[in-house]
Amino acid sequence: MAVSEGLPAACLILISYPLHPPGRPDRLRTAHFPAITTPCLFVSGDRDAFGSPDELQAATQLIPGPVTHAWLPGGDHGLRGRDEAVTSIVDSWLPST
């Protein structure tokens, strides 16, 4: 939210972004998305109760800056035990920003 309000940033890395409360897809946390112009990487599990891959991909279309999604198969919101996979995804993405 701070970047959408003008805080400078080279990029945003969002790990397990809580798109909505579990079971409440009507309460999206996207009001600030249209003001984000920096490159964004969203790293999420494909079984995250805070937003499915389809929900997150649809919501991030509101972001005018470049958006990349990376999905961890079988991962839930906590991504427990997936630190190395997350680090690898972030390391691979950073040089491209």
Secondary structure, 3 states (H helix, E strand, C coil): CCCCCCCCCCCEEEECCCCCCCCCCCCCCCCCHHHCCCCEEEEEECCCCCCCHHHHHHHHHHCCCCEEEEEECCCCCCCCCCHHHHHHHHHHHHHHC
